[in-house]
Amino acid sequence: MHSATVRGLATRASVLVALGLCLCCAFIAAAQAQTAATSAPPGKVEQLLKLLDDPEVKAWITAKGAPPVAEIPAVPSPNDFMLWL
């Protein structure tokens, strides 16, 4: 074999090995992220959740009223396009 052919094969092999290592690292990281244990919420969070489930608290929140959420148009207007420019 010619040395250029050997170098070409070695280059391709090293790229494939590097790509394989990157994929392995990505799979390992994804697997570790999925197995992260969730702990029970602290006592104060549990109290807050119980309060939010209370009908009196729900009625007070509804009576107080939350600010209306502005709707975002699905299609940008020509003015939006001019702002982007």
C-alpha positions in Angstrom: 0.0 0.0 0.0 1.1 3.5 -0.6 1.8 5.8 2.4 -0.9 8.2 1.2 -3.5 5.5 1.3 -2.4 4.4 4.8 -2.6 8.0 6.0 -6.0 8.5 4.5 -7.3 5.3 6.2 -5.7 6.3 9.5 -7.3 9.7 9.3 -10.7 8.3 8.6 -10.3 5.7 11.4 -9.3 8.4 13.9 -12.3 10.6 12.9 -14.6 7.6 13.4 -13.2 6.7 16.7 -13.5 10.4 17.9 -17.1 10.5 16.7 -17.8 7.2 18.5 -16.4 8.5 21.7 -18.4 11.7 21.5 -21.6 9.7 20.9 -20.8 7.4 23.9 -20.3 10.5 26.1 -23.6 12.0 25.0 -25.4 8.7 25.7 -23.8 8.4 29.1 -24.7 12.0 30.0 -28.3 11.5 28.9 -28.6 8.3 30.9 -27.3 10.0 34.0 -29.7 13.0 33.6 -32.6 10.6 33.4 -31.7 8.7 36.6 -31.5 11.9 38.8 -33.5 11.2 41.8 -36.2 13.7 42.8 -36.4 14.3 46.5 -39.6 15.1 48.4 -40.4 18.8 48.6 -39.5 20.6 51.8 -42.2 21.2 54.4 -42.8 24.8 53.4 -43.5 23.8 49.8 -45.9 21.2 51.0 -47.7 23.8 53.1 -47.9 26.1 50.1 -49.3 23.4 47.9 -52.0 22.7 50.6 -52.8 26.4 50.8 -53.2 26.6 47.0 -55.6 23.7 47.1 -57.7 25.4 49.8 -61.0 26.6 48.3 -60.9 29.9 50.3 -57.5 30.7 49.0 -58.5 29.8 45.4 -61.6 32.1 45.8 -59.4 35.0 47.1 -56.9 34.6 44.2 -59.7 34.6 41.7 -61.4 37.6 43.3 -58.1 39.5 43.4 -57.6 38.8 39.7 -54.5 38.1 37.8 -53.3 40.6 35.2 -54.5 39.6 31.7 -51.9 37.9 29.6 -51.3 39.8 26.3 -51.9 37.6 23.3 -49.0 37.3 20.9 -50.1 37.4 17.3 -49.5 34.2 15.4 -48.4 36.0 12.2 -46.0 39.0 12.5 -47.4 42.3 11.3 -45.6 44.5 8.7 -44.6 46.8 11.6 -42.9 43.9 13.3 -41.0 43.2 10.2 -39.8 46.8 9.9 -38.6 46.6 13.6 -36.6 43.5 12.8 -34.8 45.4 10.0 
